[in-house]
């Protein structure tokens, strides 16, 4: 998954983390794997997997 933060700060919000975990849970039930969630901002990008958040 990937999305952008128009504010420019790619830091994941609590809502980003929560919805990612919910999508991962739903995907498991359907046999779909979510490998990562990347957030892009003007100052770079953040991988939730690399941060240990998923």
C-alpha distance matrix in Angstrom:
0.0 3.8 7.0 10.6 13.6 16.6 18.9 18.0 17.4 14.0 15.1 13.0 15.1 16.2 14.6 11.1 12.0 13.7 11.2 8.6 11.7 12.8 9.8 10.3 14.0 13.8 12.0 14.7 17.3 16.2 15.9 12.1 10.6 7.3 8.0 6.2 4.5 6.3 8.6 11.1 14.7 18.1 19.0 16.1 12.7 11.8 9.9 10.1 11.1 13.7 15.0 15.5 13.9 12.1
3.8 0.0 3.8 7.1 10.3 13.2 15.6 14.5 14.3 11.1 12.9 11.5 13.9 15.8 14.3 10.7 12.5 14.7 12.4 10.4 13.9 15.1 12.6 13.6 17.2 17.1 15.6 18.4 20.9 19.9 19.6 15.9 14.3 10.9 10.9 8.2 5.4 4.6 5.8 7.6 11.1 14.4 15.6 13.0 9.9 9.9 9.2 10.2 12.1 13.8 14.9 16.3 14.7 13.9
7.0 3.8 0.0 3.8 7.0 9.7 12.3 11.8 12.0 9.4 11.6 10.5 12.3 14.7 12.9 9.7 12.5 14.6 12.3 11.3 15.1 16.0 14.0 15.6 18.9 18.7 17.8 20.9 23.1 22.2 22.5 18.8 17.5 14.0 14.3 11.4 8.0 6.6 5.2 6.3 9.0 12.4 14.1 12.3 9.9 10.4 10.9 11.7 14.4 15.9 16.2 18.0 16.0 15.8
10.6 7.1 3.8 0.0 3.8 6.1 8.8 8.2 9.0 7.3 10.2 10.2 11.9 15.0 13.7 10.9 14.0 16.3 14.6 14.0 17.7 18.8 17.3 18.9 22.1 22.1 21.5 24.4 26.7 25.9 26.2 22.5 21.1 17.5 17.4 14.2 10.7 8.3 5.4 4.5 5.8 9.0 11.2 10.2 8.7 10.1 11.9 13.2 16.3 17.0 16.9 19.3 17.4 18.0
13.6 10.3 7.0 3.8 0.0 3.8 5.3 5.7 6.3 5.9 8.5 9.0 10.0 13.5 12.5 10.5 13.8 16.1 15.0 15.0 18.5 19.6 18.8 20.6 23.5 23.8 23.6 26.4 28.6 28.2 28.7 25.2 23.6 20.0 19.9 16.4 12.8 10.6 6.9 6.2 5.3 8.3 10.2 10.4 9.6 10.7 13.2 14.0 17.5 18.0 17.2 19.7 17.6 18.9
16.6 13.2 9.7 6.1 3.8 0.0 3.8 5.2 7.7 8.8 11.5 12.5 13.1 16.6 15.5 14.0 17.3 19.4 18.2 18.6 22.1 22.9 22.0 24.1 26.9 26.8 26.8 29.8 31.8 31.2 31.8 28.3 26.9 23.3 23.4 20.0 16.4 14.0 10.4 8.7 6.6 8.0 10.8 11.9 12.2 14.0 16.7 17.8 21.3 21.6 20.7 23.4 21.4 22.7
18.9 15.6 12.3 8.8 5.3 3.8 0.0 3.8 5.6 8.2 10.2 11.9 12.1 15.7 15.3 14.3 17.4 19.6 19.1 19.6 22.8 24.0 23.6 25.5 28.2 28.5 28.7 31.4 33.5 33.3 33.9 30.5 28.8 25.1 25.0 21.3 17.8 15.3 11.6 10.1 7.2 8.0 9.9 11.9 12.6 14.0 17.2 18.0 21.7 21.6 20.2 23.1 21.1 23.0
18.0 14.5 11.8 8.2 5.7 5.2 3.8 0.0 3.8 6.2 9.1 11.6 12.9 16.7 16.8 15.0 17.7 20.5 20.0 19.8 23.0 24.6 24.0 25.4 28.4 29.0 28.7 31.3 33.7 33.4 33.5 30.0 28.0 24.3 23.6 19.9 16.6 13.6 10.1 7.8 4.2 4.5 6.1 8.3 9.6 11.7 15.1 16.7 20.0 19.4 18.4 21.7 20.2 22.2
17.4 14.3 12.0 9.0 6.3 7.7 5.6 3.8 0.0 3.8 5.6 8.6 10.1 13.9 14.6 13.0 15.1 18.1 18.3 18.0 20.8 22.8 22.5 23.6 26.5 27.6 27.4 29.7 32.3 32.3 32.4 28.9 26.7 22.9 22.1 18.3 15.2 12.5 9.0 7.9 5.2 6.8 6.4 8.0 8.5 9.5 13.0 14.1 17.6 16.9 15.3 18.5 17.2 19.5
14.0 11.1 9.4 7.3 5.9 8.8 8.2 6.2 3.8 0.0 3.8 6.3 9.0 12.6 13.2 10.7 12.6 15.9 15.8 14.9 17.8 20.0 19.5 20.3 23.4 24.5 24.1 26.3 29.0 29.0 28.8 25.4 23.0 19.3 18.3 14.5 11.5 8.7 5.4 5.3 4.6 7.7 7.1 6.7 5.6 5.9 9.3 10.5 14.0 13.5 12.3 15.5 14.1 16.2
15.1 12.9 11.6 10.2 8.5 11.5 10.2 9.1 5.6 3.8 0.0 3.8 6.5 9.8 11.3 9.4 10.4 13.8 14.7 13.9 16.2 18.7 18.9 19.4 22.2 23.8 23.7 25.5 28.3 28.8 28.6 25.4 22.9 19.2 18.3 14.6 11.8 10.0 7.3 8.7 8.4 11.2 9.9 9.6 8.0 6.5 9.3 9.3 12.9 12.4 10.3 13.2 11.7 14.3
13.0 11.5 10.5 10.2 9.0 12.5 11.9 11.6 8.6 6.3 3.8 0.0 3.8 6.7 7.9 5.7 6.7 10.0 10.9 10.3 12.6 15.0 15.3 16.0 18.6 20.2 20.4 22.2 24.8 25.5 25.5 22.5 20.2 16.5 16.2 12.6 9.7 9.1 7.0 9.7 10.5 13.9 13.2 12.3 9.9 7.5 8.8 7.6 11.3 12.0 9.8 11.8 9.4 11.6
15.1 13.9 12.3 11.9 10.0 13.1 12.1 12.9 10.1 9.0 6.5 3.8 0.0 3.8 5.2 5.0 6.5 8.7 10.0 10.7 12.6 14.4 15.5 16.7 18.7 20.1 21.0 22.9 25.0 26.0 26.6 23.8 21.9 18.3 18.7 15.3 12.3 12.3 10.1 12.6 12.9 16.1 15.8 15.5 13.4 11.3 12.4 10.6 14.2 15.3 12.7 14.1 11.1 13.3
16.2 15.8 14.7 15.0 13.5 16.6 15.7 16.7 13.9 12.6 9.8 6.7 3.8 0.0 3.8 5.4 5.2 6.1 8.6 9.9 10.8 12.3 14.3 15.4 16.7 18.4 19.9 21.3 23.3 24.7 25.5 23.1 21.3 18.1 18.9 16.0 13.4 14.4 12.9 15.9 16.5 19.8 19.4 18.9 16.5 13.9 14.2 11.5 14.7 16.2 13.4 13.8 10.3 12.4
14.6 14.3 12.9 13.7 12.5 15.5 15.3 16.8 14.6 13.2 11.3 7.9 5.2 3.8 0.0 3.8 5.4 5.0 6.0 8.3 9.9 10.4 12.0 14.0 15.3 16.3 17.9 19.9 21.5 22.6 23.8 21.4 20.1 17.0 18.3 15.7 12.8 14.0 12.5 15.5 16.5 19.9 20.2 19.6 17.0 14.9 15.0 12.5 15.6 17.8 15.6 15.9 12.2 13.2
11.1 10.7 9.7 10.9 10.5 14.0 14.3 15.0 13.0 10.7 9.4 5.7 5.0 5.4 3.8 0.0 3.8 5.6 5.4 6.1 8.7 10.0 10.6 12.2 14.3 15.4 16.2 18.3 20.4 21.1 21.8 19.0 17.5 14.1 15.1 12.1 9.0 10.2 9.0 12.3 13.9 17.5 17.8 16.6 13.8 11.6 11.5 9.2 12.5 14.7 13.0 13.6 10.2 10.9
12.0 12.5 12.5 14.0 13.8 17.3 17.4 17.7 15.1 12.6 10.4 6.7 6.5 5.2 5.4 3.8 0.0 3.8 5.6 5.2 6.3 8.7 10.0 10.6 12.4 14.4 15.2 16.6 18.9 20.2 20.6 18.1 16.2 13.0 13.8 11.2 9.1 11.0 10.8 14.5 16.3 19.9 19.6 18.1 14.9 11.9 11.0 7.8 10.5 12.9 11.0 10.7 7.0 7.8
13.7 14.7 14.6 16.3 16.1 19.4 19.6 20.5 18.1 15.9 13.8 10.0 8.7 6.1 5.0 5.6 3.8 0.0 3.8 5.4 5.2 6.3 8.7 9.9 10.7 12.4 14.2 15.6 17.2 18.9 19.9 17.9 16.5 13.9 15.5 13.6 11.7 14.1 14.0 17.6 19.3 23.0 23.0 21.6 18.5 15.7 14.6 11.3 13.5 16.3 14.4 13.5 9.8 9.8
11.2 12.4 12.3 14.6 15.0 18.2 19.1 20.0 18.3 15.8 14.7 10.9 10.0 8.6 6.0 5.4 5.6 3.8 0.0 3.8 5.4 5.0 6.1 8.5 9.8 10.4 12.0 14.2 15.6 16.6 17.9 15.6 14.8 12.2 14.4 12.6 10.4 13.0 13.0 16.5 18.6 22.3 22.9 21.3 18.1 15.8 14.6 11.9 14.0 17.2 16.0 15.4 11.8 11.0
8.6 10.4 11.3 14.0 15.0 18.6 19.6 19.8 18.0 14.9 13.9 10.3 10.7 9.9 8.3 6.1 5.2 5.4 3.8 0.0 3.8 5.4 5.1 6.1 8.6 9.9 10.3 12.3 14.5 15.3 15.9 13.3 11.8 8.8 10.7 8.9 7.2 10.4 11.3 15.0 17.7 21.4 21.7 19.6 16.1 13.5 11.7 8.9 10.6 14.0 13.3 12.6 9.4 7.9
11.7 13.9 15.1 17.7 18.5 22.1 22.8 23.0 20.8 17.8 16.2 12.6 12.6 10.8 9.9 8.7 6.3 5.2 5.4 3.8 0.0 3.8 5.4 5.0 6.2 8.6 9.7 10.6 12.8 14.5 15.0 13.1 11.6 9.5 11.5 10.6 10.0 13.4 14.6 18.4 21.0 24.8 24.7 22.5 19.0 16.0 13.7 10.4 11.2 14.7 13.9 12.1 9.0 6.9
12.8 15.1 16.0 18.8 19.6 22.9 24.0 24.6 22.8 20.0 18.7 15.0 14.4 12.3 10.4 10.0 8.7 6.3 5.0 5.4 3.8 0.0 3.8 5.4 5.1 6.2 8.5 10.0 11.1 12.8 14.2 12.7 12.3 10.8 13.7 13.2 12.3 15.7 16.7 20.3 22.8 26.6 27.0 25.0 21.5 18.9 16.8 13.8 14.7 18.3 17.6 16.0 12.7 10.7
9.8 12.6 14.0 17.3 18.8 22.0 23.6 24.0 22.5 19.5 18.9 15.3 15.5 14.3 12.0 10.6 10.0 8.7 6.1 5.1 5.4 3.8 0.0 3.8 5.4 5.0 5.9 8.5 10.0 10.6 11.9 9.8 9.6 8.0 11.3 11.2 10.5 13.9 15.4 18.8 21.7 25.4 26.1 23.8 20.3 18.0 15.8 13.3 14.1 17.8 17.7 16.4 13.6 11.0
10.3 13.6 15.6 18.9 20.6 24.1 25.5 25.4 23.6 20.3 19.4 16.0 16.7 15.4 14.0 12.2 10.6 9.9 8.5 6.1 5.0 5.4 3.8 0.0 3.8 5.5 5.0 6.2 8.9 9.9 10.1 8.2 7.0 5.8 8.9 9.6 10.2 13.9 16.1 19.6 22.8 26.5 26.6 24.1 20.3 17.7 14.9 12.3 12.0 15.9 16.2 14.3 12.0 8.8
14.0 17.2 18.9 22.1 23.5 26.9 28.2 28.4 26.5 23.4 22.2 18.6 18.7 16.7 15.3 14.3 12.4 10.7 9.8 8.6 6.2 5.1 5.4 3.8 0.0 3.8 5.4 5.2 6.8 9.1 10.0 9.4 9.3 9.3 12.3 13.3 13.8 17.6 19.5 23.1 26.1 29.8 30.0 27.6 23.9 21.1 18.3 15.4 15.1 18.9 18.9 16.5 14.1 11.0
13.8 17.1 18.7 22.1 23.8 26.8 28.5 29.0 27.6 24.5 23.8 20.2 20.1 18.4 16.3 15.4 14.4 12.4 10.4 9.9 8.6 6.2 5.0 5.5 3.8 0.0 3.8 5.5 5.4 6.7 8.9 8.3 9.6 9.9 13.6 14.6 14.9 18.5 20.2 23.6 26.6 30.4 31.0 28.6 25.0 22.7 20.0 17.5 17.5 21.3 21.5 19.6 17.1 14.0
12.0 15.6 17.8 21.5 23.6 26.8 28.7 28.7 27.4 24.1 23.7 20.4 21.0 19.9 17.9 16.2 15.2 14.2 12.0 10.3 9.7 8.5 5.9 5.0 5.4 3.8 0.0 3.8 5.4 5.1 6.0 4.6 6.1 7.1 10.8 12.6 13.4 17.0 19.4 22.6 25.9 29.5 30.1 27.4 23.7 21.6 18.7 16.7 16.1 19.9 20.7 18.9 16.9 13.5
14.7 18.4 20.9 24.4 26.4 29.8 31.4 31.3 29.7 26.3 25.5 22.2 22.9 21.3 19.9 18.3 16.6 15.6 14.2 12.3 10.6 10.0 8.5 6.2 5.2 5.5 3.8 0.0 3.8 5.3 5.0 5.6 6.4 8.5 11.5 13.9 15.4 19.1 21.7 25.1 28.4 32.1 32.3 29.4 25.7 23.2 20.0 17.7 16.5 20.2 21.1 18.7 17.1 13.5
17.3 20.9 23.1 26.7 28.6 31.8 33.5 33.7 32.3 29.0 28.3 24.8 25.0 23.3 21.5 20.4 18.9 17.2 15.6 14.5 12.8 11.1 10.0 8.9 6.8 5.4 5.4 3.8 0.0 3.8 5.6 7.6 9.7 11.8 15.1 17.3 18.5 22.2 24.5 27.8 31.1 34.7 35.2 32.5 28.8 26.4 23.4 21.0 20.1 23.9 24.6 22.2 20.3 16.8
16.2 19.9 22.2 25.9 28.2 31.2 33.3 33.4 32.3 29.0 28.8 25.5 26.0 24.7 22.6 21.1 20.2 18.9 16.6 15.3 14.5 12.8 10.6 9.9 9.1 6.7 5.1 5.3 3.8 0.0 3.8 5.5 8.8 11.3 14.6 17.0 18.2 21.7 24.1 27.1 30.5 34.1 34.9 32.0 28.4 26.4 23.4 21.6 20.7 24.4 25.5 23.5 21.7 18.2
15.9 19.6 22.5 26.2 28.7 31.8 33.9 33.5 32.4 28.8 28.6 25.5 26.6 25.5 23.8 21.8 20.6 19.9 17.9 15.9 15.0 14.2 11.9 10.1 10.0 8.9 6.0 5.0 5.6 3.8 0.0 3.8 6.6 9.9 12.6 15.6 17.6 21.0 23.8 26.8 30.4 33.8 34.3 31.2 27.6 25.6 22.3 20.7 19.2 22.7 24.2 22.1 20.9 17.2
12.1 15.9 18.8 22.5 25.2 28.3 30.5 30.0 28.9 25.4 25.4 22.5 23.8 23.1 21.4 19.0 18.1 17.9 15.6 13.3 13.1 12.7 9.8 8.2 9.4 8.3 4.6 5.6 7.6 5.5 3.8 0.0 3.8 6.6 9.6 12.4 14.1 17.4 20.3 23.1 26.7 30.1 30.7 27.6 24.0 22.2 19.0 17.7 16.5 20.0 21.6 20.0 18.7 15.1
10.6 14.3 17.5 21.1 23.6 26.9 28.8 28.0 26.7 23.0 22.9 20.2 21.9 21.3 20.1 17.5 16.2 16.5 14.8 11.8 11.6 12.3 9.6 7.0 9.3 9.6 6.1 6.4 9.7 8.8 6.6 3.8 0.0 3.8 6.1 9.2 11.6 14.9 18.1 21.0 24.7 28.0 28.2 25.0 21.3 19.3 15.9 14.6 13.0 16.4 18.2 16.5 15.6 12.0
7.3 10.9 14.0 17.5 20.0 23.3 25.1 24.3 22.9 19.3 19.2 16.5 18.3 18.1 17.0 14.1 13.0 13.9 12.2 8.8 9.5 10.8 8.0 5.8 9.3 9.9 7.1 8.5 11.8 11.3 9.9 6.6 3.8 0.0 3.8 5.8 7.8 11.2 14.3 17.4 21.0 24.4 24.6 21.4 17.7 15.7 12.4 11.2 10.1 13.6 15.2 14.0 12.8 9.5
8.0 10.9 14.3 17.4 19.9 23.4 25.0 23.6 22.1 18.3 18.3 16.2 18.7 18.9 18.3 15.1 13.8 15.5 14.4 10.7 11.5 13.7 11.3 8.9 12.3 13.6 10.8 11.5 15.1 14.6 12.6 9.6 6.1 3.8 0.0 3.8 7.2 10.0 13.6 16.4 20.0 23.2 23.0 19.6 15.9 13.8 10.2 9.7 7.7 10.7 13.1 12.2 12.0 8.9
6.2 8.2 11.4 14.2 16.4 20.0 21.3 19.9 18.3 14.5 14.6 12.6 15.3 16.0 15.7 12.1 11.2 13.6 12.6 8.9 10.6 13.2 11.2 9.6 13.3 14.6 12.6 13.9 17.3 17.0 15.6 12.4 9.2 5.8 3.8 0.0 3.8 6.4 9.9 12.9 16.4 19.7 19.4 16.1 12.4 10.1 6.7 6.4 5.5 8.4 10.4 10.3 9.7 7.7
4.5 5.4 8.0 10.7 12.8 16.4 17.8 16.6 15.2 11.5 11.8 9.7 12.3 13.4 12.8 9.0 9.1 11.7 10.4 7.2 10.0 12.3 10.5 10.2 13.8 14.9 13.4 15.4 18.5 18.2 17.6 14.1 11.6 7.8 7.2 3.8 0.0 3.8 6.6 9.9 13.4 16.9 16.9 14.0 10.3 8.3 5.9 5.5 7.0 9.5 10.5 11.2 9.7 8.6
6.3 4.6 6.6 8.3 10.6 14.0 15.3 13.6 12.5 8.7 10.0 9.1 12.3 14.4 14.0 10.2 11.0 14.1 13.0 10.4 13.4 15.7 13.9 13.9 17.6 18.5 17.0 19.1 22.2 21.7 21.0 17.4 14.9 11.2 10.0 6.4 3.8 0.0 3.8 6.5 10.0 13.3 13.4 10.4 6.7 5.6 4.6 6.4 8.5 9.5 10.5 12.5 11.4 11.3
8.6 5.8 5.2 5.4 6.9 10.4 11.6 10.1 9.0 5.4 7.3 7.0 10.1 12.9 12.5 9.0 10.8 14.0 13.0 11.3 14.6 16.7 15.4 16.1 19.5 20.2 19.4 21.7 24.5 24.1 23.8 20.3 18.1 14.3 13.6 9.9 6.6 3.8 0.0 3.8 6.8 10.4 10.8 8.6 5.5 5.2 6.6 8.0 11.1 11.7 11.7 14.1 12.6 13.4
11.1 7.6 6.3 4.5 6.2 8.7 10.1 7.8 7.9 5.3 8.7 9.7 12.6 15.9 15.5 12.3 14.5 17.6 16.5 15.0 18.4 20.3 18.8 19.6 23.1 23.6 22.6 25.1 27.8 27.1 26.8 23.1 21.0 17.4 16.4 12.9 9.9 6.5 3.8 0.0 3.8 7.0 8.1 6.1 4.3 6.6 9.0 11.3 14.1 14.0 14.2 17.1 16.0 17.0
14.7 11.1 9.0 5.8 5.3 6.6 7.2 4.2 5.2 4.6 8.4 10.5 12.9 16.5 16.5 13.9 16.3 19.3 18.6 17.7 21.0 22.8 21.7 22.8 26.1 26.6 25.9 28.4 31.1 30.5 30.4 26.7 24.7 21.0 20.0 16.4 13.4 10.0 6.8 3.8 0.0 3.8 5.4 5.4 5.9 8.6 11.8 13.9 16.9 16.4 16.0 19.3 18.1 19.6
18.1 14.4 12.4 9.0 8.3 8.0 8.0 4.5 6.8 7.7 11.2 13.9 16.1 19.8 19.9 17.5 19.9 23.0 22.3 21.4 24.8 26.6 25.4 26.5 29.8 30.4 29.5 32.1 34.7 34.1 33.8 30.1 28.0 24.4 23.2 19.7 16.9 13.3 10.4 7.0 3.8 0.0 3.8 5.6 8.1 11.3 14.7 17.2 20.0 19.0 18.8 22.2 21.4 23.1
19.0 15.6 14.1 11.2 10.2 10.8 9.9 6.1 6.4 7.1 9.9 13.2 15.8 19.4 20.2 17.8 19.6 23.0 22.9 21.7 24.7 27.0 26.1 26.6 30.0 31.0 30.1 32.3 35.2 34.9 34.3 30.7 28.2 24.6 23.0 19.4 16.9 13.4 10.8 8.1 5.4 3.8 0.0 3.8 7.1 9.9 13.6 16.1 18.7 17.1 16.7 20.3 20.0 22.1
16.1 13.0 12.3 10.2 10.4 11.9 11.9 8.3 8.0 6.7 9.6 12.3 15.5 18.9 19.6 16.6 18.1 21.6 21.3 19.6 22.5 25.0 23.8 24.1 27.6 28.6 27.4 29.4 32.5 32.0 31.2 27.6 25.0 21.4 19.6 16.1 14.0 10.4 8.6 6.1 5.4 5.6 3.8 0.0 3.8 7.1 10.4 13.5 15.7 14.1 14.3 17.9 17.8 19.5
12.7 9.9 9.9 8.7 9.6 12.2 12.6 9.6 8.5 5.6 8.0 9.9 13.4 16.5 17.0 13.8 14.9 18.5 18.1 16.1 19.0 21.5 20.3 20.3 23.9 25.0 23.7 25.7 28.8 28.4 27.6 24.0 21.3 17.7 15.9 12.4 10.3 6.7 5.5 4.3 5.9 8.1 7.1 3.8 0.0 3.8 6.8 9.9 12.2 11.0 11.5 14.8 14.6 15.9
11.8 9.9 10.4 10.1 10.7 14.0 14.0 11.7 9.5 5.9 6.5 7.5 11.3 13.9 14.9 11.6 11.9 15.7 15.8 13.5 16.0 18.9 18.0 17.7 21.1 22.7 21.6 23.2 26.4 26.4 25.6 22.2 19.3 15.7 13.8 10.1 8.3 5.6 5.2 6.6 8.6 11.3 9.9 7.1 3.8 0.0 3.8 6.4 8.9 7.9 7.8 11.1 10.8 12.4
9.9 9.2 10.9 11.9 13.2 16.7 17.2 15.1 13.0 9.3 9.3 8.8 12.4 14.2 15.0 11.5 11.0 14.6 14.6 11.7 13.7 16.8 15.8 14.9 18.3 20.0 18.7 20.0 23.4 23.4 22.3 19.0 15.9 12.4 10.2 6.7 5.9 4.6 6.6 9.0 11.8 14.7 13.6 10.4 6.8 3.8 0.0 3.8 5.4 5.2 6.3 8.7 8.7 9.4
10.1 10.2 11.7 13.2 14.0 17.8 18.0 16.7 14.1 10.5 9.3 7.6 10.6 11.5 12.5 9.2 7.8 11.3 11.9 8.9 10.4 13.8 13.3 12.3 15.4 17.5 16.7 17.7 21.0 21.6 20.7 17.7 14.6 11.2 9.7 6.4 5.5 6.4 8.0 11.3 13.9 17.2 16.1 13.5 9.9 6.4 3.8 0.0 3.8 5.5 5.1 6.3 5.2 6.1
11.1 12.1 14.4 16.3 17.5 21.3 21.7 20.0 17.6 14.0 12.9 11.3 14.2 14.7 15.6 12.5 10.5 13.5 14.0 10.6 11.2 14.7 14.1 12.0 15.1 17.5 16.1 16.5 20.1 20.7 19.2 16.5 13.0 10.1 7.7 5.5 7.0 8.5 11.1 14.1 16.9 20.0 18.7 15.7 12.2 8.9 5.4 3.8 0.0 3.8 5.4 5.1 5.8 5.2
13.7 13.8 15.9 17.0 18.0 21.6 21.6 19.4 16.9 13.5 12.4 12.0 15.3 16.2 17.8 14.7 12.9 16.3 17.2 14.0 14.7 18.3 17.8 15.9 18.9 21.3 19.9 20.2 23.9 24.4 22.7 20.0 16.4 13.6 10.7 8.4 9.5 9.5 11.7 14.0 16.4 19.0 17.1 14.1 11.0 7.9 5.2 5.5 3.8 0.0 3.8 5.4 7.6 8.5
15.0 14.9 16.2 16.9 17.2 20.7 20.2 18.4 15.3 12.3 10.3 9.8 12.7 13.4 15.6 13.0 11.0 14.4 16.0 13.3 13.9 17.6 17.7 16.2 18.9 21.5 20.7 21.1 24.6 25.5 24.2 21.6 18.2 15.2 13.1 10.4 10.5 10.5 11.7 14.2 16.0 18.8 16.7 14.3 11.5 7.8 6.3 5.1 5.4 3.8 0.0 3.8 5.5 8.0
15.5 16.3 18.0 19.3 19.7 23.4 23.1 21.7 18.5 15.5 13.2 11.8 14.1 13.8 15.9 13.6 10.7 13.5 15.4 12.6 12.1 16.0 16.4 14.3 16.5 19.6 18.9 18.7 22.2 23.5 22.1 20.0 16.5 14.0 12.2 10.3 11.2 12.5 14.1 17.1 19.3 22.2 20.3 17.9 14.8 11.1 8.7 6.3 5.1 5.4 3.8 0.0 3.8 5.6
13.9 14.7 16.0 17.4 17.6 21.4 21.1 20.2 17.2 14.1 11.7 9.4 11.1 10.3 12.2 10.2 7.0 9.8 11.8 9.4 9.0 12.7 13.6 12.0 14.1 17.1 16.9 17.1 20.3 21.7 20.9 18.7 15.6 12.8 12.0 9.7 9.7 11.4 12.6 16.0 18.1 21.4 20.0 17.8 14.6 10.8 8.7 5.2 5.8 7.6 5.5 3.8 0.0 3.8
12.1 13.9 15.8 18.0 18.9 22.7 23.0 22.2 19.5 16.2 14.3 11.6 13.3 12.4 13.2 10.9 7.8 9.8 11.0 7.9 6.9 10.7 11.0 8.8 11.0 14.0 13.5 13.5 16.8 18.2 17.2 15.1 12.0 9.5 8.9 7.7 8.6 11.3 13.4 17.0 19.6 23.1 22.1 19.5 15.9 12.4 9.4 6.1 5.2 8.5 8.0 5.6 3.8 0.0
